[in-house]
Amino acid sequence: MNVTEKKWQDWPTHQVITPKRIFFILVAFILLSISAHNTEIDKAAVDTSKAFLSAVGMGDSQVLDGAVRFVSKAFPIQISERTEISRIEGLDRADLPWFAYVEIGELREYDALDEKWTIEQTEYLVEPLGYLKKVIIKMWETIEMGFWGTLISVMISLPLGVLATKNYAPHRLVYTGARFWLSFHRAMPELIIALFLVLMYGFGPVAGVLALAIHTSGVLGKFFADEIENAPNGPQLALKSAGTSSLKVLRYAVLPHVLPAWIAYVQYIFERNIRTATVLGIVGAGGIGMELKGRWDLFDYDHVSTILLVIFITVLILEFGSQKLRTKTL
């Protein structure tokens, strides 16, 4: 049988550009353009371009002006604290805080009735490291919030994580209910939860701790459940065939395999909770965020810089410690 050989000119070629692909690219471009306009991506690009041009002396830019205004007031950072002695109850002048001293200064007040400023001489207590000390104390409170939020989250997510696995849930309804409950916790952002908890418990760290615990328990529970379901079946089947109970199978066949991953998840959640706790204070849920929000509203950008610097250093230290701990545990 003779087979007619095709010339190379007749060989079919793969067409990269087709009318169908051009249509899809055009539709995607239109949808992305609409989305970019809705989220003001186009405005951000224009304003950023104006900022770069303004930096080299071409035109004005609101973005650059705002950045310069913040930087000019943010440095040098505020470390000391100056308080009127008249506002300090029970001050013992013979037993002042370390490195603190009293100085005479001017107090300017505006008289609304006379519509003029009045200047009075008053005494101030000056603590050279007073504000830095205050920020560090608030940061420690934020770390404590992250710790207790993580601890309560683990207590909630461990049983739910086991019940949310097909292998160890006692019934299909229990499995579905546990998965739904974990998803419900994950779906609620910490800030929204904190808003409701502030109404219930009032301003303070307890609302932040519970908000962190509720949200991250959904995240940890899903991680725990997925690791259990992905554990090797061989050791589990071997113990089950010997008549071992489900709890012992979980203890001796599953836990040694998933424990390193669980520890890594808990460490990640702890770091994340500390970072998130710095923001929860904006809605009154305790921590350093309350101080940050108050200083920002008062345009005390030098105080804001001190707070941000302490947060940055704390995150670096926690990251370093977490890496060391992860290296030893894994």
C-alpha positions as CSV (number, residue, x, y, z in Angstrom):
1,M,0.0,0.0,0.0
2,N,1.5,3.3,-1.1
3,V,1.3,6.1,1.4
4,T,1.3,9.5,0.0
5,E,3.8,11.6,1.8
6,K,2.7,15.2,2.7
7,K,5.0,18.0,1.9
8,W,6.1,20.1,4.9
9,Q,4.0,23.0,3.6
10,D,0.9,20.8,4.2
11,W,1.7,19.9,7.8
12,P,-0.8,21.3,10.3
13,T,0.6,23.9,12.7
14,H,-0.5,24.9,16.1
15,Q,-2.1,28.3,16.0
16,V,-1.2,30.4,19.0
17,I,-3.5,33.3,18.0
18,T,-7.0,32.3,17.3
19,P,-10.3,34.3,17.1
20,K,-11.5,32.4,20.2
21,R,-8.4,33.3,22.3
22,I,-8.6,36.9,21.1
23,F,-12.2,37.1,22.3
24,F,-11.4,35.7,25.7
25,I,-8.4,38.0,26.1
26,L,-10.6,41.0,25.1
27,V,-13.3,40.0,27.6
28,A,-10.8,39.5,30.4
29,F,-9.2,42.9,29.6
30,I,-12.6,44.6,29.9
31,L,-13.5,42.9,33.1
32,L,-10.1,43.7,34.7
33,S,-10.4,47.3,33.5
34,I,-13.8,47.6,35.2
35,S,-12.5,46.0,38.4
36,A,-9.4,48.2,38.5
37,H,-11.6,51.3,38.1
38,N,-13.9,50.1,40.9
39,T,-11.0,49.5,43.3
40,E,-9.3,52.8,42.2
41,I,-6.2,51.0,40.8
42,D,-6.1,53.5,38.0
43,K,-6.2,56.4,40.5
44,A,-3.4,54.9,42.5
45,A,-1.3,54.6,39.3
46,V,-1.9,58.2,38.4
47,D,-1.3,59.5,41.9
48,T,1.9,57.5,42.3
49,S,3.2,58.7,38.9
50,K,2.5,62.3,40.0
51,A,4.4,61.6,43.3
52,F,7.5,60.4,41.4
53,L,7.3,63.5,39.1
54,S,6.9,65.8,42.0
55,A,9.9,64.3,43.7
56,V,12.0,65.5,40.8
57,G,10.5,68.9,40.8
58,M,7.7,68.4,38.2
59,G,4.3,69.5,39.6
60,D,2.6,68.9,42.9
61,S,1.5,65.6,44.5
62,Q,-0.9,65.0,47.3
63,V,0.7,61.6,47.9
64,L,4.2,63.0,48.3
65,D,2.9,65.9,50.4
66,G,1.2,63.4,52.8
67,A,4.4,61.3,53.0
68,V,6.6,64.4,53.7
69,R,4.1,65.7,56.3
70,F,4.2,62.3,58.2
71,V,8.0,61.9,58.0
72,S,8.7,65.5,59.1
73,K,6.6,64.9,62.3
74,A,7.6,61.3,62.8
75,F,11.3,61.8,63.5
76,P,12.9,61.9,65.9
77,I,10.9,59.3,67.6
78,Q,9.3,60.1,71.0
79,I,11.0,58.3,73.9
80,S,10.5,60.6,76.9
81,E,7.2,61.5,78.6
82,R,6.3,64.9,80.1
83,T,3.4,65.1,82.5
84,E,2.0,68.0,84.6
85,I,2.6,67.3,88.2
86,S,-0.8,68.7,89.1
87,R,-2.3,65.7,87.2
88,I,-0.3,63.1,89.1
89,E,-1.9,61.9,92.3
90,G,0.2,61.0,95.3
91,L,3.5,62.0,93.8
92,D,6.4,61.7,96.2
93,R,9.0,64.3,95.2
94,A,11.6,62.5,97.3
95,D,11.0,59.2,95.5
96,L,10.7,59.9,91.8
97,P,10.9,57.2,89.1
98,W,14.3,56.3,87.8
99,F,16.0,59.0,85.8
100,A,13.0,61.3,86.3
101,Y,13.2,64.9,87.2
102,V,11.0,68.0,87.7
103,E,11.2,71.0,85.4
104,I,9.4,74.3,85.0
105,G,7.6,74.9,81.8
106,E,4.9,76.9,80.1
107,L,1.3,75.8,79.8
108,R,-0.7,77.3,77.0
109,E,-4.4,77.3,77.3
110,Y,-7.1,78.8,75.1
111,D,-9.8,80.8,76.8
112,A,-12.9,80.5,74.7
113,L,-14.7,83.4,76.5
114,D,-12.0,85.9,76.0
115,E,-10.9,84.3,72.7
116,K,-7.2,84.5,73.6
117,W,-4.4,82.2,74.7
118,T,-3.1,82.3,78.3
119,I,0.4,81.2,79.3
120,E,1.1,79.9,82.8
121,Q,4.2,78.6,84.5
122,T,3.7,75.0,85.8
123,E,5.8,72.1,86.9
124,Y,6.3,69.0,84.8
125,L,7.6,65.5,85.7
126,V,9.9,64.4,82.9
127,E,10.8,60.8,82.4
128,P,13.5,60.4,79.8
129,L,12.4,56.8,78.9
130,G,8.8,57.1,80.1
131,Y,7.0,56.8,76.8
132,L,9.2,54.0,75.6
133,K,8.5,52.1,78.8
134,K,4.8,52.6,78.4
135,V,4.9,51.3,74.8
136,I,6.9,48.2,75.8
137,I,4.3,47.5,78.6
138,K,1.5,47.8,76.0
139,M,3.5,45.6,73.6
140,W,3.9,42.9,76.3
141,E,0.1,43.1,76.9
142,T,-0.3,42.5,73.1
143,I,2.0,39.4,73.3
144,E,0.0,38.1,76.2
145,M,-3.2,38.5,74.1
146,G,-1.6,36.5,71.3
147,F,-0.5,33.8,73.8
148,W,-3.9,33.4,75.4
149,G,-5.7,33.6,72.1
150,T,-3.5,30.8,70.7
151,L,-3.9,28.7,73.9
152,I,-7.7,28.9,73.9
153,S,-7.7,28.4,70.1
154,V,-5.8,25.1,70.5
155,M,-8.2,24.0,73.3
156,I,-11.1,24.6,70.9
157,S,-9.6,23.3,67.7
158,L,-8.1,20.0,69.0
159,P,-11.4,18.2,69.7
160,L,-13.1,19.8,66.7
161,G,-10.2,18.9,64.5
162,V,-10.5,15.2,65.4
163,L,-14.3,15.2,65.0
164,A,-13.9,16.9,61.6
165,T,-12.1,13.9,60.1
166,K,-13.9,11.1,58.3
167,N,-11.7,8.5,59.9
168,Y,-12.5,9.3,63.5
169,A,-15.8,11.1,63.5
170,P,-18.4,8.9,65.3
171,H,-21.1,9.8,62.8
172,R,-21.5,11.6,59.5
173,L,-23.6,14.3,61.2
174,V,-20.9,14.9,63.7
175,Y,-18.3,15.2,60.9
176,T,-20.5,17.7,59.0
177,G,-21.3,19.7,62.1
178,A,-17.6,20.0,63.1
179,R,-16.6,21.1,59.6
180,F,-19.4,23.6,59.5
181,W,-18.5,25.0,63.0
182,L,-14.8,25.4,62.0
183,S,-15.8,27.1,58.8
184,F,-18.1,29.4,60.7
185,H,-15.2,30.5,63.0
186,R,-12.9,31.0,60.0
187,A,-15.4,33.1,58.1
188,M,-15.6,35.8,60.9
189,P,-12.7,38.3,60.8
190,E,-11.1,39.2,64.1
191,L,-12.0,42.8,63.9
192,I,-15.7,42.1,63.4
193,I,-15.7,39.6,66.3
194,A,-13.9,42.1,68.5
195,L,-16.5,44.8,67.7
196,F,-19.3,42.5,69.1
197,L,-17.2,41.3,72.1
198,V,-16.3,44.9,73.0
199,L,-20.1,45.6,73.3
200,M,-20.4,42.5,75.6
201,Y,-17.2,42.7,77.7
202,G,-16.3,46.4,77.3
203,F,-13.0,47.9,76.3
204,G,-10.0,45.8,77.2
205,P,-7.8,42.9,76.2
206,V,-10.4,40.2,77.0
207,A,-12.4,41.1,73.9
208,G,-9.2,40.8,71.8
209,V,-8.2,37.5,73.3
210,L,-11.6,35.9,72.6
211,A,-11.7,37.3,69.1
212,L,-8.3,35.8,68.3
213,A,-9.3,32.5,69.8
214,I,-12.6,32.2,67.9
215,H,-11.2,33.0,64.5
216,T,-7.9,31.1,64.7
217,S,-9.6,28.0,66.2
218,G,-11.3,27.6,62.8
219,V,-8.0,27.8,61.0
220,L,-6.2,25.5,63.3
221,G,-9.0,23.0,63.4
222,K,-9.0,22.7,59.6
223,F,-5.2,22.2,59.6
224,F,-5.4,19.6,62.4
225,A,-8.2,17.7,60.6
226,D,-6.5,17.7,57.2
227,E,-3.2,16.4,58.7
228,I,-5.1,13.5,60.4
229,E,-6.8,12.6,57.1
230,N,-3.6,12.7,55.2
231,A,-1.7,10.5,57.7
232,P,-0.5,7.1,56.3
233,N,-3.1,4.4,56.5
234,G,-0.6,1.5,56.9
235,P,0.1,1.9,60.7
236,Q,-3.5,2.7,61.4
237,L,-4.8,-0.4,59.6
238,A,-2.2,-2.6,61.4
239,L,-3.3,-1.4,64.8
240,K,-7.0,-1.7,63.9
241,S,-6.5,-5.2,62.7
242,A,-5.0,-6.1,66.1
243,G,-8.2,-4.9,67.8
244,T,-6.9,-1.5,69.0
245,S,-9.4,1.2,69.9
246,S,-9.7,4.3,67.8
247,L,-8.2,6.5,70.5
248,K,-5.1,4.3,70.7
249,V,-4.8,4.2,67.0
250,L,-5.0,8.0,67.0
251,R,-2.4,8.2,69.8
252,Y,0.2,5.7,68.5
253,A,-0.3,5.7,64.7
254,V,-1.5,9.2,63.8
255,L,-0.1,11.6,66.5
256,P,3.6,10.8,65.9
257,H,3.2,11.5,62.2
258,V,1.2,14.8,62.5
259,L,2.8,16.3,65.6
260,P,5.6,18.1,63.9
261,A,3.2,19.8,61.5
262,W,0.8,20.6,64.3
263,I,3.7,22.3,66.2
264,A,4.5,24.4,63.1
265,Y,0.9,25.4,62.7
266,V,0.6,26.5,66.3
267,Q,3.8,28.5,66.1
268,Y,2.5,30.2,62.9
269,I,-0.8,31.0,64.6
270,F,0.9,32.4,67.6
271,E,3.0,34.8,65.5
272,R,0.0,35.8,63.5
273,N,-2.1,36.4,66.6
274,I,0.5,38.8,68.0
275,R,0.6,40.7,64.7
276,T,-3.2,40.8,64.6
277,A,-3.5,41.8,68.2
278,T,-1.6,45.0,67.4
279,V,-4.6,46.0,65.2
280,L,-7.5,44.9,67.4
281,G,-6.8,47.8,69.8
282,I,-8.2,50.1,67.1
283,V,-11.7,49.0,68.0
284,G,-10.9,49.1,71.7
285,A,-9.9,45.4,72.2
286,G,-6.8,46.1,74.2
287,G,-3.1,45.9,73.4
288,I,-0.8,48.4,71.8
289,G,-3.4,49.2,69.1
290,M,-5.4,51.4,71.4
291,E,-2.4,53.6,72.0
292,L,-1.6,53.6,68.3
293,K,-5.1,54.7,67.4
294,G,-5.1,57.4,70.0
295,R,-1.8,58.9,69.0
296,W,-2.7,58.8,65.3
297,D,-5.9,60.7,65.9
298,L,-3.9,63.3,67.8
299,F,-1.4,63.6,64.9
300,D,1.4,62.6,67.3
301,Y,3.4,61.0,64.6
302,D,6.6,60.9,66.6
303,H,4.7,58.7,69.2
304,V,3.4,56.6,66.3
305,S,6.9,56.0,65.0
306,T,8.0,54.7,68.4
307,I,5.0,52.3,68.5
308,L,5.7,51.0,65.0
309,L,9.4,50.6,65.8
310,V,8.6,48.5,68.9
311,I,6.2,46.4,66.9
312,F,8.8,45.8,64.2
313,I,11.5,44.8,66.7
314,T,9.1,42.5,68.5
315,V,8.0,40.7,65.3
316,L,11.7,40.2,64.4
317,I,12.5,38.7,67.8
318,L,9.5,36.4,67.6
319,E,10.4,35.3,64.1
320,F,14.0,34.5,65.2
321,G,12.8,32.6,68.3
322,S,10.2,30.7,66.3
323,Q,12.8,29.6,63.8
324,K,15.0,28.3,66.6
325,L,12.2,26.5,68.2
326,R,11.0,25.0,64.9
327,T,14.5,23.8,64.2
328,K,14.7,21.9,67.5
329,T,11.2,20.4,67.3
330,L,11.3,19.3,63.7
